Each structure stands twice: as C-alpha cells, then as structure tokens.
Amino acid sequence: GGGANAFSTSAAAMSFKPENLVRATAVERLKAQGRMALHETRQLMNDPNTKEQLRRLYTTIDMRLPANIKPEHAAIGLLVVWLILIRMIGFTKMILLSSVAMILASLVAPDLASGTTDVRVLVSNVPKRVRESIVQMTGYGRLTERQSAIIFGVFMVLVVKLLLTPSSSGVTPSVGGP
C-alpha cells in the first residue's frame, strides 16, 4: 500500500490513533530501508570531508601508479580481471577470495600507512593485528598473539581448502541405476 498517499496534505495537524495504524509489510519495510540507505549515501557523498578524502585517495593512487596509467584505467583493469576470475573459479569462490583479500588488506593497512613496505615486518605484525581485530569486535581481551596466529592460520587453511575444492558439477543420478 500507499497509505501515506491517501491523506491530503494541509496545514492542519494530523493525529494517528494506534488502533487505526497498520503494520508495514516486509516489502514496504525493505523499500523504506532502501530509501534511507540511498539518502544516507547521497548525504555522505555530498559531504565536503568525504569529497576531500576521495581526492586524497585518488592523488595517492595516482602517484603510486606508473606515469602512463590513470587510476580509472587501473580500476577498469581490476574489474576485468575480477570478472574473468568469476568466470574461471565461480561467483561464490570469487566473493570468498575478495573477502579474504580485503581482510588481509585491513590487517596490513596500518603498517602500510605508516610507510612500512618490508614484507617480513608486515607478516610479523599480522598476529598482533588479528588479535587487535578480535578484541575490538568481540571484547574478549585474554587472547594472546600466538592464539590469534593459530586462529588466523586455521581460518586461512579452511579458506584455501574451500578455494581448492572443486565445485559441484550438478551431475544427476542415472535413471535405472542400482
């Protein structure tokens, strides 16, 4: 329904009685959430601070790329590679791979932001970063760096196992079989 459209807009105040209100359907709630998310996104994108951060990010990426490659071209190239990988390994595995890549990026981002580029230092700081992330998300502070390294190692083993496991081929059982 279009409940709100049935009322005429005037300067008079309206009073809704609880017994006359109807609970919104799931579709109406979803539409409202979508509109709110769109409104928040537009508001965020029009914020001068957001625009300045995006300009700084663009400039940083532009400085790190070779002179003849623009950030837009690099983004298009990454998108093409991502789509090819989706075709090769499947959508679900590509989402998993992308998620793990983002997790790894978030773990090394503080060190990269501070100027550290030595791979050994980046890798040695991962257990500390994993511990910090777990403590921040769960509030469980009695976790050691060794325990967090083990948790992360088990997680990575499971991810690799999932990525290497062949997808189901959708083979149907034969008719008239045993």
N, C-alpha and C positions, 0 to 999 in steps of 0.2 A: 502494500500500500503506500499511497501517497497521502498519509494522514495530515501532514502539515499543510498540504496544498488545499485542503478542504476549507481552511479558515481564511477569512478575508483579513487583510492587514489594515488596521486602523489605529488611531491614536489611543483608543480605549484599551485599558489593561485587561488581560485575559487571565482567568483563574481556572486551573485544571483540577478536577476532583479525582482523587485516587481511584474511585470506582469506575470512572469513565476512561481511564488510561488502558491501553492495550500493549502488552509486551511485544517488542520488536522481534521479527522473525530472524533466523540465522542469516539469511541473505541481506536483510536490512542492516543488521549489526556489522556484517562484513563490509557492506558498502560504506557505512559510516566510518569504520576503521580505515578503509582505503582513502576516503576523502580527508580524514585527519592526517594520515601519513603523507599524502600529497601536499597538504597545506604546510605541514612541518618541514618537508623537504624544500618547498618553494621558499619558505621563510629562512631556512638555513642557507640556501644558495644565494639569497639576496642580502645576506649579512656581510658587511664590509670586511669583517675579520676572516670569514670563510674565503672570500674572494682573494684577500691578501695571502692567506696560507696556500691557496691553489696556485697563485702567481709564483710564490717562493718555491713550491714543489716543482712547477714547470721549469723554472730557471735552473734549479738544482739538477734536474734530469737532463735538461738541455746541455748543461756544462759537462756532464759526465759522458754524454754520447759523442761518437765521432762527429767531426765538423759537418760532414755532408748528410747526416741523418737527423731529422727533426723528431721530437717526441711523438708527434702524431703518427709518423711513419713507423716508429718503433712499436707504438700501441697497435697499429693495424697488423704489423708483422706478428706480434704476440697473439693477437686474436686469431689470425690464420693458423698459426702453429697449434693453438688451443683447439680449434675446430678440427684440424687434421688428427690430433691426438684423440679427440672424442670419437672420431670415425674409426680409429685404429683400436683403441682399448675399451671403448664404450663410455656412455654418459656417466654412469654411476661411478666407475673407477676414475674417471677424469675429475669428477667432483671431489672424490676422496683425495686424489693426488693434489688437486688445487688447495684443498683444505689443509693438508699436511704442509704444503709449501708455504701457506700463509702462517701456519703455526711456527714453522722454522724461521720465517722472516721476522715474526714478532719476538722470537727468542733472541735473535742476534741484532735486532734493530737498535737497542740501547748502545751496544758496543760500536756498531757502525756509525751511529750518530755522534759518538764521542771521538771518531776518527780512527778507530782500531780496524785494521784490514788484515792483520795476521790471522790466518785460518786456525792455527793452533790455539791462539788466545780465544778466538770466537768459540771453538769447540769446547775448550776447557771451561768456559763460562756458562755453557748450556745447562749443566745440572743446577747451578745457582739460580739461573733464570726460570727453570722449570719449578724449582722449589718456591721461588717468589710468586710465580703464577698460581700454583696450587694453594698457597697460603692466602693469597689475595682473593681467590674465587671461593674457597671453602672455609677459611678462617682457622683451619687446622694447622697450628704452628709447631707441633712437635715432630715435624718431618725433617730428616737430615738430607744433606745434598746427595749422599750415597743412595738413600732410599729413593729420592726423586730421580736420580740417574737410572736406577733399576726400573722404576715405573715407566720412565720415558723409553728405555730400551725395550721393555715388553710391548709398549704401545707401538713402537716402530717395527718390531718383529711382526706383530699382528697386521700392521698396515702393509708391509712387504708381502706377507703371506696372502692377504686379500688381493693385492695387485697382481701377484703371480698366479693365482688360482684361475684356471680357465672359466670363462662364463658358461652358464648352462646353454646347451645348444638347442634346447626346445625339442629334443627327439621324443617322438611319441611312440608308445609301445606298439609292437606289430600286432595286427589282428590275427587271431587264430593261433597265438603263441601258446606255450605250455601252461 
